[in-house]
Amino acid sequence: MRTSPASIALACLLTAGLSAQTSWISPKSGAANGNTNNNIPYSWWPTRYQQIFNHDSFTPTTGVMPLRGCNYRMASPFANGRYGDQTIEIDMYLSMAPTGTNAVTYSRTFSGNVDSTTTKRVIRRKRFKVPKLSNQNFDIKFPFDAGQIFIFVTGQKRALVQEVHMWGHTANTNGIFTYPMDAHRQTTPEVTRVYSYQSSSTRGSYAQNGAFNGCANNQNLMPDHHASYSITVGSSTGFVYGRSKMANAPGLLIIGATPLNITIPGTQCNLMQDLLMTFVKPSSNTIGGYTEFPIPIPNVAAFGGLTFLTQIWWVQSGNFPANLFASRGIRVTVGSAVSPDIRATATGATTGYGLIAQFN
């Protein structure tokens, strides 16, 4: 008997009152406690990861599952309160697998494991802080975005595919950190993982350009200028920033490629590079005068390792040029991390192995 979209929707409505209190665990053979651990993908290098759940791998068994979130637990030897407290950045998608694709017959081509007409992006690139846990409860929680409910119908006898894009984290210069979640390995596969990651990816870095340390504002306070480490290939979250040490001073970011060291007439300030691009933003209305400029980097692997120069100038009043002051110049190097969503083929796969997941 074929399940219609209308009957699925009706079943969802009928179970809505219970679903907030309902959860399903897979693989069912590892539900009580796992037999191994797994750092991939959540504490690894930037990774594209799929976990394929057979339709009958869940406990309790049910016909319709309105999925609103995914939780995990720590592996037993590591549930001692010592691991965690890092912030990770992920996307998450759920899909139905094509008929005939399951934890044994999966493809190493990521797109081959999903029916794209069913795919839903349940978490849109969001940051989560993974907790330190001293228990094996399902307390590593990834709630889906508001309104994003995925309806999984076991009666269709098609596998559920979870795909995670792990963009990076706050530990170890975007390498790996120890955070082993509970996993299960089995001879009769209920779940399987496929993945691809870039090892030894680096975060962005910066260093001072030249000997000029900046010139003070009219309160004799020296401004500063730095860059975030998230200026990496494919990142939209990287930025450079400065502190003018005075409120509301308009800031001018200069981006260049050629080092200079030219004193501006009427000031004690030096221009430290050529002017390829400029951007204007006000300093914050605080005594620190914080100014932040976003630096998104395209998802092109060849950009990793490239450098550019920046300096910030501020205006103390409308009179030019005597009321200008400036930061030091810095040289920014783009980190080599590559966005996980461009990886088309898995470099690793483990049949009958995967994280123990609780969908709720």
N, C-alpha and C positions, 0 to 999 in steps of 0.2 A: 504493500500500500504506500503510495507516494505522499509525502508530507508537504502540504501547501504552505506558502508564506502566511496565509491568513490563519491557519491552524497553529503555526508557530507563534504568531503574535498573540492569539487567544490564550495559548498555554502560558506564555510569558505573563499575561495579565492575571491569569488565575493563580500563578505562583508568586506574584509580586509581594504579597503579604508575608510570605515565608522566606523569600530569597535573601533578605538582609541578614537572616540568621543561618543561611545554608552555605556550605562550602564543600568542595570536591578536591580530593587529593590524588595525584598521579605521580609516579606509577603506584598502583594499588599494592604491589608486592613489597614496596618500600615504605608504605604509609606509616607503619608503626615506628620504625627507625631504619635509617639507611645503613649501608655497609661501606661507604667511602666518602670522599669529599671532592669539591670542585671549585676552583677559583674562576673558571671561565664562565660567563663573560664579565661579571660585575667587578672584579678586582684585577683585571688584566689590561694589556695594551688595548688601544682602540680596536674593537672587534665587531664583526657582523656574525650573529649567532641565530641558529634556528633549533628549536626543540620540537620534535614530532611526537605527538601523543596519540597512540591508537585509540579508536573510539571506545574500546572496552577496557581502557587502562585506569579508569577513575573509580574511586570509592567515596561515598556510596554510589551505587548504580542508579542512574535516573535518565529519563528520556530527554528532558529539556533543561539546559543550564544557562541561565542569564548571567554572564560573567561580567563583574564590575571591578575586579582587582586581582592581583596575583601576589601571594606571600611565600616567603621561604623561611628556612630555619638554619641555624648553624650546625655544622657537623659536630658530632659528640666530643671529640678531643679538643675542639677549639671553642666550645661554649663555656668559656671561663672568664668572660668579661674583659679580656685583654685585647681583642681584635675589633677593629671598626673605627668609627668616628671620622671617616673620610667621606667627602662629597663626590658623588658620581653623576654623570650626565648621560641620560639615555632617551631613546625612542623605543616604543614597543608597538608591535602590530600583531593582530590575530587573523588567521585565515582558515578556511577549510582546505584540506588537501584535495587534489584531483582524485577521482575514483581510482582505486588500485594503488595509490601511494600511501605507504605506511612506514612503520619503524624498521622494516626490513627492505622495502623496495624503494626507499628514498633516492633522490638524485643529489649529486654534489654541486649541481647548478641550483642556486637558491631559488630562482624563479620556477624551476621545475617542480618544486614541492608545494606550491600554492596555487589555488584557484583564485586568480587576481580579482575576479568579479565579487568575491566574498571578503576581500581584505579590508580590515578596518584599523586605522591608526588609533590605538586606544590610549597611548601616552605620547604627547607631542613634545619632543625634546625638552626634557625637564630635569632639574637637579634634585637628587635625594641624598640625604645624609644617612649612611648605613650605620645602624646602632651597634654599640658594644653590648653583647648578650651573655648572660651566665645561665641560660636555660635553652631548651630545645623546642620552645614554642615557635609558632609561625609568626614571629614578630618582626621580620624583615618585610616591610609592607610597601607595595607599589600600587596604590589605588589608581584606577583609570581616570582619565580626565572627565569632568562633569558631562553627563549625558552620553558618554561612550560606553554602551552596553553591547557585548557580543553574545549573540544567541547561538549556542552550540547544541546541536540535536544529535544525540547518539544513535537514534534510529536510522539516520542516513548511512551509518556504517562507513563514515569517512573520517580520516584522522584530523585532529586539531593541530595547527602549526602556529607556534609562537615564535616571533622574530624580534630580536633585540639588537639595536644599534647602540653600542657602548662607545661614546665619543671621547671619554677621558675622565680624569679624576684629579683630586688634589694631592695625591701622594706620589713620591718617588719619580718626579719629573716625567709623569705620564707613562711610567713603566708599569710594574705590577706591585701590588701590595697583598699581604696575607689576609684573606677573608674567605675561608673555605666554607661554602654552604653545603648542606646535607645533600648527598647524591646517592644514586643506587645503580649498581651494575648487576645485570641478570643474564642468564643464558637464553631465556625465552623473551625476546624483546617486547616491552610495552612502550618504551620511549627510546628515541635516538637523538643525538646532537650532531649538528654539522656547523662548522665555524671557519672563519678566516680572520686573522689578525696580523697587524704589522708589528713585528718585534723591534725593540730598540728604538721606538719612536721617541722624539725629543720634544720638549716644550720650548717655547720661545725664550729668548734671552736678550740682554742688552748690556752695553758698557758705555762709559763716557767717551764722547768724541772730542779730542783735543784737551788742552790744559785749562781752558776758560771755565770757571766754576759758576758763572752767573753774575749778575749785578743786582745790588740791593734795591728795594723799593724806597719810597720817601720816608719810611719808618725805620730805615736801615736794617730791614729784615731780608734775608737771602731766600729767594724762591727755590723750589726743587722740581725735579722732572724725572719720571720713572716710566716703566712699561710693565704691563701684566705679562705673566708667563704663558697666558693662553693665546698669544699671537702665534697660531699654528695653521698649517694647511687645512683648509676646509672649516675653520672656526669662524663663527660670527660673534664670539664673545670676547675677543681680544681688544685691548685698548691701551693707549698711553695716557698719562695724567700728570698734572703738576699742581703745586700749591703756591699761590701768589703771596700768601701771608697777609692778604688784605681782602675784605669783602667786596664783592661785586665788580672787581676789576675785569674788563673785557680781555679775554685771552685769545691769542692768535697762534695756532699750531702751524708750523712750517715743516713740510716734508721735502727732503731733497736726496740727492745721490752723491754729490761731490763735496768733500770737506772744504770749508773756508775758515778764515779767521779775520774778519773785517770789522773794525770799530765803527759804529754808527756815529756820525758827527753830532756833537751836543750831548752825548751820553758817555757812560763808561761801560757800554755794553757791546759785545761782539756778536756778529752774525756768523754762525758756525757751519752753514751749508748753503747750497744753492736753493732756489725757490721753485720746486716743481709743482707743489700744491700747497694751498693754504686753507685753513678752516677757522672760523671764529665762534667762540662760545663764551658766555660770562662765567666768572668765578662764582662759587656759591656765596650766599649771604651769611658767611661765618668768618671768624678771624683767620681761619686757615686758608680761605679762598680756594677751595678745591675745584679743579677743572678737569673733566674727563672727555677724551675723544675716542670713539670706537674705531677700530682698525680691523674690519673683516678681511679675511684672506680667502681667495677662491680655492675650490677643491681641485687643485692641480698639483700633482706630486712634485713637479719640477720647481715649484716655488719654495720647497723646503731648503733651508740654508741660505736663501737670498737675504740681503741686508738693505736697510734704508736708514736715513738720518732724520732726526726730528729735533726741534727746539721750540719752546713756547715763549712768546713775548706778551707782555701785559701793558695796558695803558692806565696811568694813574689819573689822568684828566684828558680833556679834549685837545690839549696843546701838543703838537708834534714838532720836533722829535724829543724835546728835553724831558718829557714825562713818561718815557718808555723805560721798562726794565725787563730783564730776560733771564731765563733759566740757562743752565748749561746745555750743551748739545749731547745727544746720545745716539749710538748706533744700535739699531734693533735687528736681531736675526730671527727670521721666521722658523718656527719649529717644524719638524718633518712629519708630524702626525697627519695621517690621511683619513678623510672621512670614511667611516665604515660602509656607508650606503653605496659607494662606487664599486665594492667588491662583488663580482658576479659569481665566482666559483669558490667553493670551500677548499681550503688547504688541509683541513682536518675533519674527520668524522669518526664517531664511536657508536657502533650499533649496540643497542641494549644498555645504554648508559645515559644518564641525565640528572639534572637537578630535581629533587622532590618538590613539586609545586603545589600550593594550595590555591585554587581559584575560588573566589567568593562572589 
